[in-house]
Amino acid sequence: MRRKIFHKDRLAVTISMALGATMLPAGALAQEGDAALEEVVVTGIRGSLNRSMDLKRDAQGVVDAISAEDIGKMPDTNLAESLQRITGVSIDRQNGEGSRVTVRGFGPDYNVVTLNGRQMPAANIEATTASASRSYDFANLAAESVSAVEIYKTGKADLPTGGIGSVINIRTARPLEQDDMVLNLSAKTTHDTSNDEGDDFTPEMSGIFSTKFADDTIGVSVTGSYSKRDSGYAKSETPSGWYTIPGGQGDWGSVAPDNPNFENPPQEGDVYSMPRGIGYAFGEVQRERTNAQVTLQWAPVDNFEATLDYTYAEQDVEQQYNAMGAWFNGVPLSGSFTPGSDGGSVVAPIIYTDGTAGDVTFNAGEWGSINENNSVGLNLVWNPSDNLTLAFDYHNSTAENGAKDGRGTNNTIAGVQYNRLTTTVDYSKDLPTTSFEFIDGQDFDPAQMLTSGTSFRNSFMKHDIEQARFDGTFDVDAGPVKTIDFGIGFTESTNRSAFANAQRDTWGGYGDPSQYPDDIFVQKSMASALDQFGSADSANMTPYYYAADFQGMINAISAIATANGETISPCGTVLCASDDFTTDRTAVETQQAAYSQVNLAWEDIPMPVNLAIGLRFEDTQVDAKAKVPQYDSIIWAGDNEFVAQASGLGFSEQEGAYSNWLPNIDFDIALRDDVIARASVSKTITRPGFNDIQGGQTIDPLLRAQGGNASRGNPDLDPFESTNFDLSAEWYYGEGSYVSAGYYRKDVKNFIGQSSFTETTFDLAHPAQGPRYEQAVADLGTSDPAQVRAYMESLYGAPVVGSAAEGDAAAVFTVIAPVNAENAEIDGFEFAVQHMFGDSGFGGIFNYTTVNGDIAYDNFNTNKGPDAENQFALLGLSDSFNVVGFYDKNGIQARIAYNWRDDFLTGTFDGNGERNPVYTEAYGQWDANVSYDIQDNFSVFLEGINLTDETQRLHGRHENMMIGTIQTGARYNLGARYTF
């Protein structure tokens, strides 16, 4: 008969120390402790699955876990890739590697990551803006230092708040838990097939040393790892997004219903979108990751234990990219659309020829960033009496991410050739094909190439968390009441996110082609770069692109600037990024918490019952300060490019506050010795993103003729609040084998939507909106932006500056602001089977999760017009499943796994601030690994990730409205492991 014994002994205290501040219910700890005294240790895949199953079986609420197969050996080489094997967990990939997790449809920002129970800071940077994300990037932490990862899907009073999707706890080994001495060394080489420029084989090394002495009262452990990975990617993209138009309405880029040059032109009642451009990008990434952890433990007496630890993680990332593309100014010439239906439908281009004459771009970029994490923690556990356990935990952790040097964290130099007449794109393929028509039958010619504008961006984030908590467990053992857990906590989270952009708006060209050496533009094969797409070598695809040499363009630009006596960047005549941040925001969140939980058990009845009732109170104060640029004018910098000119910087500061009562009830009953039924009700919260609570307003300095975009924050937002319901049953029918099924529902309120409205921010006069512009159009008889701009420059000087005195109208900005907009309900089912085929060594796992939301995106809603309402839709909702087969016997361990995630809504704004949906299409991937024990303590292994070279694709309202199509490739690891 299954029993939960709420009692603390010495071993339970040791396990409590191993979990740090997580403070699982005392009974669960004690049960594990009592069982461990008689446990026959099973290692390898079977041992890992057995330990994970035991944790699931004995936990309060709904908990899943991945355990290491042995010291320093997680099932996958990346923690996120291990987590995706868990029921209800999906992952996001960056450069073909697991990065962030989604749990039950809730994305990375809705899940809290803890390290040994301590909330971990995260530092994220974005390419063209200050980052807003709270999400933790699992690529920061090597899997070799981790003993287990636990996912708490239901709320508990003693868990840190912030995750309505889950709380994910990463556990590392503690020396007093291990044998007298443990030494584990591992080395492997990685071959990434996506890599083109870097090393074909890169090293990875890790080691763990643990020992204890002085009658097992002192323990020391040291773990360290180093890995280098060279990878690459190739993709097609619509970088400036799509412009959505109701059929039959004249607008930018519109096609009339009777246009004879288009087959199936959009009709009145249809909704369609026109591309703002087309592009292809090719990148290389070199990542070096270093992890280390030192843990000291001291247990001088049976009722006291102290743990001091330090954890370090660093990612050093270098990136290079080249891109070729063309911008469209809404000049449709011919093509075809997908057929519409009676009453109207969403239609999309199949073939589209745009008549925008201008340049083809050959962009190049090169930059580096360093993401560094430091955490120091102290944990004390004391049993002052047989029925009382007290624990104190403190940590100070910092994550910082920013530029390595003056190149910034992202940059681009635009190489150009000004002889494009028309551009034709075929959107019927997964990878759209593009062909160009040039003036007088010309072609690409390095002798005609030069540069235009440049942008050197510098993004920075630093996140500090100082956290202290005091926890206790009182053994009551009076009737059904077994224990009472209680605690208080204090957390101060300080996040600074900043951004600067050193941009040259010489988009009309800088210098002339003769000042640029021809050999800095190198011809490369399009079909070779995009070899995972059959359309890349079709007759309709331009056969090659030009990879511009980044340093060569910098040298040429610098030579021109020096000759002209120009200052072109903060570094004078040499291009570089600025560290004078124009957007600089700091949010300080101070949280005070208290909780109590009563644990009850009815053990001596035919169907033993456990019941936990808890309540957590949390009070949060928010202080948000932001430095934002102030603007005083707009200049006409390019044919359809207008740039707001900053006049200085200003600070603004705002405050907010909220309090939450967060109850939880967890019930389980043993219907039989091997069958458990559970029910849980809880309330959890997730805090708003850092951009949502910023204290200022920013604008995008790059405008178009129609206006620009702006954003502002709201520190007084309420957090997301979810009421969670879970019902499940588990049948443990054999050793290491079980079946589980469950239903969950989350009623979430205070979803933060993006509300948009228009205003004349800063009252900036727009040079293309007013009588001067209208007169120029009338004089020329055309509204062609290149001709109008040149004509106005001849009248008013270059560049043309907006002037209210001359009657220019104020630029209209679409301001995006966060609001607590909607409530929503998410529900779904989870099903899992784990089966061991007796003593054969074979086994298998299958799990499937459905995710449903009551608010979906309406693709037929253009979000336009005077009565248009902002659409609210839930992001990331998708079904997923895993199939894993394995063999573990006779020194051979082998596993093959397939992970699949259905399509889901990724965002509601595309590349140009347009309110359009972005969907990530369904994706599945095969991974495998095999190892062989040459000796008891020496093994070799081979791992393969994305064995079938799967590609990823994103689209807009229609599948033909491609947002991005990306190829990475397979990755292989060959290595050896030694254990002493």
N, C-alpha and C positions, 0 to 999 in steps of 0.2 A: 504494500500500500504506500502510495506517495505521501510524504509528510514534509511540511515546511517547519523547521524548528527555529524559533526566534531566540537564539542564544549566541553570545559572543564567547569565543575561546581564543587562545593565542594564535592559532592558525588563521582564524577569521580576521584577527587584527592585521596579520601580515598581508592577507589578501586585500583588506581595506586599504592598506598602504599602497599596494600595487595599483589599485584603481584610483589612487589620489583622492581628489575632492569629489569624485562622482558619487560616492556614498550610496551604493546600492542598499536596498533594505537589508537590515542586519541578518534576517533569517536566511535570505538567499546566500549571503556570504558564509554563514555558519554551515549551511548545508553543503556547500562546495568544500568547505574545510573538512567536515567529518568524512565526506566521501573520499577525499584525496588520500586519507590515511590508509585505505585499503585498495586504492586504484591501481589497476594494472595499466601501465602507460602504453598507449598505442600511438605510434608516430605516423608520419606520412599523410597521404590524402585522407585515408580512413580516420586517422586520429584527429585531424583538423575538423572533418565533418562531424565526428562524434562530439567534440568539444562545443562546436557551434550549435549542434542540436540540443545538448544539455543546457546551454545558456538560454535558448529559446524556451525549453520546457519549464525551467525553474524560475523564469523571470516573472515579475509583476507586469501586467500590461502586455503590449505587443512589442517584442524585441527580436531582432535578427542579428546575426553576427557572422563575421569571417575570422577564422583563427589561423594562425601560422601553422604550417605543417610540421615545422621544427623551428628551433631557435634561428632567427634570421632568414626564414624562408616562407614568405607569403605566397599564396597560390598564383599571383600575377606579379609582374615586374613593376606595376604601377598601382597605387592604392585605389584610385578611381576605377581602374579596370577590374580590380578585385570586387569592389562594391557593386558593380553592375550585375554581378551574379546573384545578388540578393533580390528576393521578390519585391517588386515595386520600385526598384532603383534603376534609373537610367543615367547616362553620363553625357556631358558635352566634351568634344574632342578639340584640341588645339594642336595643329601640326601632326595629326594622326595619333595623338597620345591623350589618354584620359586626363581631364582637367578638373571639371566641376560636376556635381551630382544633382540630379532631380529625383525627389522621392514622392511617390504617389501624385505625380503631376506638378509638384511645387519645385520651382527651379532653385538654383544655387543660393540666391539671396534669401530664400525662405528656410534654409537649413543652417543650423548652428553646428560648428565643428569645435570639439574640445580635445585637448591632449591630456590624458590622465585626469579628466574631469574639469580641466581648466579651459575657459573660453579663449580661443586663439584669435589674435588679430590677423587681419588680411590686408595686404597692400596691393591694389590693382592699378594698372595704368592703361589709359586708352590712347588711341592714335591721334585723335584730333580734338580732344576735350579733356577736362578734368574728370577723373573717374568717380563714379557714384556707388560702386558695388561694395557690398559687405562679404561677398562670397570668398570662400577659401579655395585656393588652387592646390589640389592634391599633388601636382607635379613638384611642389616645393619639398616634399618629404619622401625620402627613399623608403621603399617597402621593407628593406632589410632590417630596419630598426624597430619594426612594429611587431608586437606579439598577437594583437587582435584588434578588430574594429567592430564596434557595437552600434547598432542603429535603433534608437528608441522612437517608435512611431506614434506612441501615445504619451500624453503629458504626465509628468510626475512632479510632486511638490518640490523634490530636492534637486531637480535638473535646472540648469541655467535656462533662461528664457531667450526667445528670439527665433525659435524654429517651429513654425506651424506645420512644416513638412516633416521634420525630424530633428533630433539631436544626435549627432554622430560623434562617438567617443573613440579616439585613437589611444590604444593602450600600448605602452612600452614595457619591456621586461624589467623586473627588479631583482637585484643580486641575491637578497635573502630568500627569494623563491626558488633559485636555481640550485644546481648541484654545487659541490664544493668549488669546482672550477669548470668554467665553460669557455672554450675557445672555438670560434667558428670563423673561417676565412673563405671568401668567395671571390672569384675573378671570372670575368666574361668579356667577350667582345661582341659588339653590336654592328650588324650590317643593315642599314636603312636603304631600301631600294629607291626611296624618293629623293635621295641625295644626288646632286649632280656636280657640284663644285667642291664639296668638302671631302673628307677622308672616307674611303669605302668601309673601313673598319675602325671602330672607336672603342676605348676601354671602359670598363666599369669594375670597381673593386670595393669590397666591403669587409668589415671585420667586427666581431663582437668578442669582448673579453669580460668575463664575470668571475668573481671569486668572493669567498667569505672566510673569515678567520675569527680568532679570539672566541672560540666556542660558539661560532655562528652568531655572534652579536654584532659583527661589523661586516658590511658588504660593500663591494666596489664593483661597478660595471662601467665599461667604456664601449661605445659603439661609434663607428665611423664609416662613411661611404663616400666614394667619388665616382662620378659617371660623366662621360662626354658623349653627346649624341649629335651627329650631323644629319640634318633632314632637309627636305624641300617640299615645295608644292607648286602646282600650276593650276590656273583657274581662269574662267571667263566670268565677267561681272557686269552689272549695270550700275556703275559707281554713283551716279547722280539720281538713281531711282526712276520711277515711272510717273507720268503726269496723267491723272484720271479725268475723264471727260464724259458727261452724259451725252448719249447719241443724239444727233440733230442739233446740238448747240455749238455755235462758233466759239472757239477758244484757241489758246496756244496749241499748235500742232494738230488741230482738229481735221477730220476728214468728213466732208459733206456726204449725206446719205446717197446722193446721186453722182458721186465722183466716178467718172468712167475709167480712171486709171487704177482703181482698186476693185478687186474681186471681193464680193460680199462686204461692201463698206458698212460700217455700223449704222444702224437705223435708229430712228427716234424711239426711245424706250430702252435701248441697249446701254450698257456701261462698258467703256473700253479705256485703255491706257496706252499712252505713247512713250517710247523710251527717250530719255534725255541724253543717251550716249551708249557706247559699247566699249568694253575694254577687256584686255587679257593681261594677266599678271603672273610673274614667275619669281619665286622667292627661294632663298636658302637660309637656313637657321642653324646656328651652332650653339648648343646649350651645354654648359658645364654646371653640374650640381654637386654641392658638398654638404654633407650632413654629419653632425656629431652630437653625441649626448654622453654626459658624465653623470652618474648617479651614485650617491653615497648614502648608505643606510646604517643606522645605529640602534640596536635594541639591547640596552644594558640590563634590563630586567624584563620579566615576562609580560608586564602590563604597560610597557611604553615602547614606542618605536618612532624614530625620526628619519625622514627622508629629505635629502637636499639634492636637487638636480638642476642641470643646466643643459639646454637644448639649443643647437645652432643649425640653421639651414640657410643656404645661399644658392641662388640661381644666377649665373652669369650668362646672358643671352646676347649673341650677335646676330644681326639680320641684314640681308641684302635683298633687294628686289629690283626687277625691271618690269615695265608695263608698256603696252602699246594700246592706244585707244583713240576714239574720236568723239567729240561732243556734238549733240544735235540741238539745233535752235528751232525745232518745230517746223520744218519745211518738208512735209510729206509730198513725195512725187508719185510713187506708185507702189503696188504690192497687193497683198490679199489678207483677209481676216478669216478667223474661224467662223463657221456658220452660226447665225443667231437663231432664236426661236420665237414663236409667236408670243407677243406680250412683253418681249424684251429679255435679254440675258447678258451675261458677261462674255464679251468677245475680245479676242486678242490678235495681234499681228501674227501672220505666218511668215510672209515675206514683206519686208519693209525697206523701201529706198528713201533715204533722206537727202535733201538737196542742199544742206548746209555746206557752203564752201568755206574752206579755212584750212586748219592744220590737222595733221595726224601727229599725235604726241608719242614720245618715247621716254617715258619717265624712268628715273633711277633714284634709288634711295639706299642708305646704309646707316645703321645706328646700333647702339648697344645699350643694354640696361642691366642693372643689378638689383635683385630682390633678396633682401637679407632679413632673416628672422632670428631673434634672440629671446630666450625665455629662461628666467631663473625662478625656481619655486622651492618652497619649504612646506613640508607636511608633517604634522605631529598627531599621533594617536595615543590616547591614554585611557586605561581602564582603572579609575580610582576605586571601583568596587566591582563585585561580580556582576552586578546588574546595570552598570552604567558605563558607556563608552563615549568619550569626547574626542573630537577631531578638530584640528585647526589647519587651515590651508591658506597659503599666501603665494601669489606669483606676480611678477612684473614682466610683461611680455611686449615686445616691439616688433613690428613689421615695417620695413621701409623699402620702397621701390622707386627707382629713378634712373636718370641718364648716367652713363659711364663717363662721358666726356662732352665736349662742345658740339658733337653731332646731334645731341638731343635724344629723345626717345622715339622719334619718328620724323622722317623728312622726305621730301621729294624735290627733284629738279626736273623740270619739264624740258625735254628735248623736243623740237618741233620741225616740221617740214610743211611749208605753206603752199601746197599745190593740189589739195583735195577738192574735187568737184562734188561727187556724190558718194554715198556709202550705202551698201545693201547688206541687210542682215537676214538670215534665215533662222527663225525662231522655232522651227518645227523639230529640231534636234535637241537632245539633252544639252549638248554643247553647241550654242549658236555659231553659225559660220558667218564670216564677214568678208566682203570684197570691196575694193575701192576703185573709183574712177578718178584719174588725175587729169590736170590741165594738159591739153595738147598731146594726150596719149603718153604722158610721162609715167614714171614709176618711182619707187623709193630710190633716193639718191643721196648718199652721205655728203656729197658736195653741196647739197641744198639745205643741210640740216644745221640748226643752231639751237639755242636755248631760249626759253621765255621766262615765266615766273618760277619762283622757288618758295618753299615753305619748310622751315625748320621748327619742329614742334618739340616742346619740352613738358612732359607730364610728370608729376611727382605725387606720391602718396606716402604718408607715414601714419601708422595706427598704433597707439599705445593703449594697453589694457593693464590696469592695476586692480587686483581683485583679492579680497580677503573674505574668508567665510569660516564660521564656527558651526560645527554640526555635532549632534549628540543622538544617542540611542539609549532609551531606558527600557530594560527588560522588566515587564510587569508580570506576565505569566499568571494572570488572575482571570479565570474563566476564559472566555474567547479572546480577550485582549492579551496579546503576546508582547508587543513592543510599541513604544511611541518614539517616533523620530522627530527631531526638531532642529532648527538652525536659523541663523541670521547671516546676511552677507552684504558686502559693499563692493561696488564695481564703479570705477571711473574709466570711461572709454573716451579717448581723445583722438579724433581723426582729422588730419590735415590733407586736403587734396588741392593740387594747384596745377596751373597750366599757363604756358606762354607760347606765343607763335611769332617767330621772326620771319615775316613774309615779304617777298618782293613781288609787286604786282605788275611786273613787266611782261604781261601775257601777250602783248603784241609783238614780242621778240626783243632780244637783247644783243646788240651788236649785229654782225652780219655773218653769213655762213663761212666766209673766208677766214674768220678769226677762230674757227673751231677745226682742229685737225680731223680729217675724215676717219682716221682709224679709231677714234673714240666711239664710233657707232658701228657695232659688229653685227653682221647678219646671222640670224639663227633660224633653225627650222621650226615652224609651228607644229608640224606633225610629230616631230621627235619630242618636243616639250610637252605635248598633250597626248601622249601615246595611248592613254587608256580610253580615249574617245575616238570612235571610228570616223566621226565627221571632221576630225582635225586635218585629215589628208584628202578631203573631198575637193572636187573641182571648184566649189563655191567658196572655199576658204583661201584667204590670202596665204601664200605658201610660207612666208617667213615674217619675222619681226626683227627689230633692231634693238639689241641690248646696249644701252648707252653706258659708258664707263663713268662711274660716279666721280671718282677722283679726277679723271680727265676733264670732266665738265667743270668741276670746281676750279681747276687750274686755269682753264680758258676764261671762265667768268672773272676770276681774280685778275687775270692779265688785262682784260678789258677795263675793269674798274680802276686798276692802278693807272692805266694810260689816261683814263678820263678824270682821275682825281676824285673818284666817288667813294663814299662810305656806303657799303651795301649790307652791313650786318653789325651786330654788337662787337664783332671782331675786326671792324674796319673794312678792308678790301678782301677779306676772306670770309666765306659763308660759314656761319655757325648759329647755334641756337642761343636763345636768351634765357638767363636764369632770373630775370626780373619778371616774376610771374604777374600776368595781367588778371588772371583768375586765381584767387587764393582764399580758400574757405576752410574754416576750422569749426568742427562741431564737438562739443564736450557733453557727453551724456553721463549723468551721475545717477546710479541706480542703488536703491536700498531695498533689501528684501528680507522677509521673514517667512518661515513655513513650519508646519507641523503635520504629521501624518500618523494615524493610528492603524496598526496592523493587527488584524484579527484572524483567528483560525479555529475552525471546528474540525478536530482531527479524528475523534473517536466516534464517527458516524459512518454509515455505509458509503457515503459519497463525500469524502473530505472537502471542505470549503475553505478558501482563503479570501479575505476581503481587506482592502486597503482604502482608507478614506483620508485624503490630504487636502490642504489648502495653502496656497502661497499668496502672499501680498507683496506687490512690488510698486515702488514709487520711482518715477523717472523725471529728472529735470534736464532740459535741453537748452544749451547756450550756443548759438550759432553766430559766427562772425564771418564776413566775406569782404575781400578786397576785389573790386570789379572795375574795369575800365570805364571811363567817361568819354563820350564822343561829341565832336562839334561839327563835323562836315562829312560829306560823301563825295568821292571823286569817281569819275568814269575811267576805270583802269583798263578794261578790255571790251571787246565788242558787246558782250552781254554780261559783263562783270563790273560791279560797282563796289567800292570798298569804303567802309566807314573809317574815318580817321580819328584815332584816340587822342584826347587832349590831356589825359592824366588819369590818376587812379583815385578811387574813393572807397571808404569803408562803410559798411552798414552792419548792424547787429540786431538780432531778434532773439526772443526766448520762447520756450514752450514747456509744457508739463503734462503728464498723464499718470494715472494710477490704475492698477489692475488687480482684481481678485481672481485667482486662478485655481479653481477646485479640480480635484481628480478623484475618481472612484474606480478601482480595479477589482474585479471579481473573477475568481476561477473556481471550478468544481471538477473533481476527478470522477467522471461518470463511471469509469472503470479504472483499474490500475494503469491501463495504457491509453486511456482516452481523457482528454482535458478539454473543457469548454470554457471560454472566456467572454467577459463583457467589460468594456471600459468606456467611461465618459470623462472627458477632460476639457479644459479650456487652455489655449496656448496663444502666444502673440509672436509677431514678427515686426521688427522696427522698420521705419521708412528708410529708403536709400539716402545716402549722404547728399546727393544733389536735391532730393525732395525737401530736405530740411535746411538747405543753405540759406544764409542770411541776406543774399543779394540777388541782383538781376544781371544777366549777361546777354549780349547779342552776338550773333554770328556776323563778323565784320564783312564777310563776302555776301553781297546782295545781288539780286537780279533786277531786271526792269520792272517786274511786278512788285518787288519789295523784298523784305528779309525775314529772318527768324530770330526769336529771342526766347529766353527761358528765365524763370524765377523760382525761388524756393519758398517753403512754408514750414518753419520749425515747430509750429503748433499743431501739426498733423497728429491724429491719433494713430496708434499702431494697428496693423492688421490683427484682428481678434477672431480666433477660430474655436468653435465648439465642436468637439470631436466625439464621434460615436464609433465603437468597434465591437463586432461580434465575430467570434472565430471558434473553431474546433480543431483539435490535433489528435491524431491516432499514431502512437508510437508502437508499431506492430512487430518490430524486430530490431536486432542490434544495428544501430546506425541508420535505421529506416523509419520513415514517417510520412504521413499525408496530412496536410493542413489546408483548411479553406476558411475564408473570412470575408466579411463585408465591412466596409468603412464608409463613413460619411463625415464631411467637414462643412459646417455652416460658417462661412467666413463673412465678416462685415468689415467695413472701413477699407475696402480695397482702394488703393491710391491710383486714380485715373489721371490721364493727361488731358487737362482741359486747355483748349486753345481759344484765343480771342485775338482781335486785332486792335492795335493802338499805334500811335505815332511816337514810339519811344524816343526820347531825347529831342523830338521835333527836328529831325535832320532833313534838310532840303535835299530832294532827289533830283539830280541833273536831267533825268529822262522823264520827269513828270511835271509838266508845266508849260507855259506859253513859249518859252525858248525852244523846247523840244518840238512842240507842235508846229511852230513856224518853220523849223528846219525840215521837218517831214513834208510840209506843204511846198517849201522851196524846191526840194529835191524830187518830189513826186514818188518817193519810196520810203519805207520804214526800215530798210536794211540797216541793221545796227552799225556795221562797219562804215557805211557811207555817211550815216547821220552823225556818228561820232567824229569822223574826220572833218566833216563840214563845221560842226560846232567848235572843234578845236581851232579851226581857222578863224572863227569869229571871236572866241572867248579865251583862247590859249589852251595849252595842254599841261596837265590834264584838265578836263572840264570839271569844275567844282560846283556842287549844288548851292544855290543862293536863294534864300527866302526873299531878299531884297529884289531879285529879278523875277519873283513870282513863282519860283519852283515850289511845288507842293511837298509837304513833309512825307517822308518815306513811311509806308505802312508796314509794320512788323506783325507777323503772326507769333504771338507770345504763348508759349507752352508752360503751364503752371500745374503743379500737383494739387489734387483735391481728394478728400475722402469721398469717393464717388458712388460706390456700389456695394451691394451685398451679393454673395453668390453661394451656391451649394455645389460641392464636389463630392462624388461618391464613386464607388467601384468595388470590384471583387478581387481577391487574391487567392491563388491556388498554387500549391507547391507539393511536389513528390520528391523524396530522396530515398533511393533503394540500393541496398547492398545485396548482390547475388551470392549469398552464402559465403563460403570460403574461397570462391573462385578468384577473388581479387577484382572482379568487375563490379561497377556500380554506375548509377546514373542519377541525374537531377533534372527536373523539369519544373519551371514555375511560370506563371502567367498572371498578369495584372491588367485590369481594365480601369480606365480613368474617364469619368464623365463629368461635364460641367453644364450648368443650366444657362450659361451665357456664351454664345459662339459669335464669331465675327461674321457680319453680313457683307459678303463681297459685292452685293448689288447696291449697297449704300455708299455713295461717293463721298460722304462727309462734306458736301459742298452745298452752297445756297444759303439764303438768309435764315431759313428755318432749320438748318442742319444741326443735329445734336451730335456731340462727341460720342463715338462708339466706345463701349467698354467691352472687353473680351478677355477671357482668361488665357494666359500664356502657358505653354509647356504641357498641355494636357494631351496625353497619348497613351495608348496601350503598349505593353512590352512583354516579351517573354525570353526565357533562357532555356537552352538545352545543353547539358553537359554530360559527356560520357567519360569514364575513367577506368584505369586499371592500376592496382597497387598490390603487387605480390612479387616474391622472389627477387627483390632488389630493383624491380622495375616500377616506375611510376609514370603514367601517361594520362594525359587529359586532352580532350578536344571539346571546344565550347563554341556555341553559336548564340550571339546576342542580337536581338531585334527590337527596334523601336518604331512605332507607327509615326505617320506625319503629324506635325503639331505646329501651332501658331507661335512664331518666335518673337514677333514684334508688331507694333501697329503704326510705326513710322518707318519709311524707307530712306534712301540715301540723300534726299534733298529736303527733309523735314515735311514731306508730303504725308498726309494721313492715309497711308496704304498698308495693307497687311503684308507680312513676310512669313511665309510658311517654310519650315524645314521638312523635306520629303522623307518618307520611310527609309530606314537604313538598317542593314544587318551585316554582321561581321563574324568571320570564323577566326578563332585563335586556337593554338595547340601548344603543348609542351610535353616533353618526355625527359626522364632522368634515369640513370642506371648507377646502382651502387657497386662500384668496382671492389671496394672493401667496405667494412662496416662504417668506417669514418671518412670515406672518400667517394664522391660521386661526380659524374659528369652529366650535363643537361643541355638540351636544345629547346628553344622557345621560338614560336612564330606568331606574329600579330598581324591581323588583316591579311590572311593568307591568299585571299582571292582578289586583292587590289580593289576593294570597293571604293566607290566615289560618293561624294555628297552633293546635294543640290538644294537650292532655295528658290522659291518663286513667289510671285505676288498674287493678285486676284485670280489669275488664270495660270495654268502650268506653262504656257508660252511666255509669260512675263517673267523671264529669268532674272533673278537677283544675283545668284552666284552658283557656279558649278565648279567643284573643287576635286582635284585628285591629289592624293598623297602617295600611298603605296604600302607594300608589306615591310615588316621589320623582323629581323631574326637575331637571336642571341645564342651564342655558344659559350659554355663556361664549365667551371669545375668548382666544387665546394668541399672543404675539409672541415671536419668537426672533431675536436678533441674532448 
